[in-house]
Amino acid sequence: MLKRFLLTPGPTPVPPEVLSALGEPVIHHRAPRFTEILIEVLAGLKYVYQTANDVIVFAASGTGAMESAVVNIVNAGDEVLVVSVGNFGERWLKLTRGWGANVIALEYEWGTKADPADIAAALAKNPAIKAVYVQFSETSTGVVNDIKAIGEIVAKTPAILVVDAISGLGATDLPTDAWHVDVCVAGSQKALMVPPGLAYVAVSEKAWKVVEQCGTPRFYFDWVAARKKMSGDSAQTPYTPAVNLMVAQNRAIELIREEGLQTVFERHRMLGRACKEGIKALGLELFGPDDPEANSVTAVKVPAGVDGGKIGKLARDKYGVWLAGGQGKLKGQIFRLGHCGYFGASDIIVGLSTVEMVLAQLGYDVKWGASVAAAEKVFLKSEVLL
Ligand SMILES: Cc1ncc(COP(=O)(O)O)c(C=O)c1O
């Protein structure tokens, strides 16, 4: 037997209460009970998003919601600014270029944050920019962009701000409205604690004006049709929804409400801090800045002399622990531990001790127990339940 631990930044572990909600008998999506669930989920998502804006749900992976945030906004030839700090920033580039946008790309070295001053300069230089696309938590590098500062800049222009918060929403504070995020994209399988399959967008009034003018052909992902159908006391989804995932999301949001959003963020802060302190105590180097608000994923440079390609495989096959490797050009150069969603202190301890054993087996000179001890010191100071 090999006991399995999913310590990746998505999909993430699902709480038992949510798993049992998934197993409830399937209800019909035109039944009154489903309308109640949809209304509750949309209200719950507004709580997590910290928004009064409309929230729309699709049966899709996060990339579906990203694509919807292109086809509802961009006409071929429109100027957009894409800010990329990693693999998922590249996805915005592919999507916007794929749909024919005239893309101004602001690309940063992976592992660094976007500089809001560059965005201000690009907007000043190109006043026709219609939308700015950026990541909140760039899962491939662990970097979290300064959306507050970016939002203040974009809000002063006619452009709208589109943020991919797929791995950040519900882990790190992102007050959608207060930070002027016009379109905020999320997915069920990260901090929202549900298996993959649901994708969300929150859309501001400023963004709706752009959407209503957008002539790009779309059908399944048409936000106007979705908003119409999903509003009011008889809300439904235009097409068959992922019924049981919605039931599960409803339960997961209840858990978030019970814990309290700010406490959820504080728990993630403690987990992120403990993981990073543990990694540093082993003499390993974090990939990217040691940011106290970057709490969805810890990215670590593979130490010299260790074959990075073997870390994940050994952790998985020998210890049953799923760590994430590097993506794209970081393959083999970094490894990542996820801690967004249903994670607690014990998960961090399992992850760090696995890192110690795996790296030792791959030839790294490990200070035994150092990472676990460093994490424990962080946990002892925690004022929230972990
Ligand atoms: C920041 C970010 N954007 C986009 C995606 C893509 O989401 P999905 O794989 O659900 O399509 C992910 C998934 O890991 C992500 O972390």
The ligand as a MOL file (V3000), in Angstrom:
LIG
                    3D

  0  0  0     0  0            999 V3000
M  V30 BEGIN CTAB
M  V30 COUNTS 16 16 0 0 0
M  V30 BEGIN ATOM
M  V30 1 C -2.5780 30.6260 -12.8240 0
M  V30 2 C -3.2290 29.5630 -13.6430 0
M  V30 3 N -3.8200 29.9190 -14.7860 0
M  V30 4 C -4.4200 29.0090 -15.5690 0
M  V30 5 C -4.4350 27.6730 -15.2330 0
M  V30 6 C -5.0760 26.7080 -16.1460 0
M  V30 7 O -6.1860 26.1580 -15.5580 0
M  V30 8 P -6.7610 24.7480 -16.0670 0
M  V30 9 O -5.6400 23.7850 -16.0340 0
M  V30 10 O -7.8420 24.4750 -15.0590 0
M  V30 11 O -7.3000 24.9700 -17.4190 0
M  V30 12 C -3.8180 27.2460 -14.0650 0
M  V30 13 C -3.7710 25.8300 -13.7020 0
M  V30 14 O -2.8510 25.3260 -13.1280 0
M  V30 15 C -3.2190 28.2250 -13.2410 0
M  V30 16 O -2.6280 27.8640 -12.1070 0
M  V30 END ATOM
M  V30 BEGIN BOND
M  V30 1 1 1 2
M  V30 2 1 2 3
M  V30 3 2 2 15
M  V30 4 2 3 4
M  V30 5 1 4 5
M  V30 6 1 5 6
M  V30 7 2 5 12
M  V30 8 1 6 7
M  V30 9 1 7 8
M  V30 10 2 8 9
M  V30 11 1 8 10
M  V30 12 1 8 11
M  V30 13 1 12 13
M  V30 14 1 12 15
M  V30 15 2 13 14
M  V30 16 1 15 16
M  V30 END BOND
M  V30 END CTAB
M  END
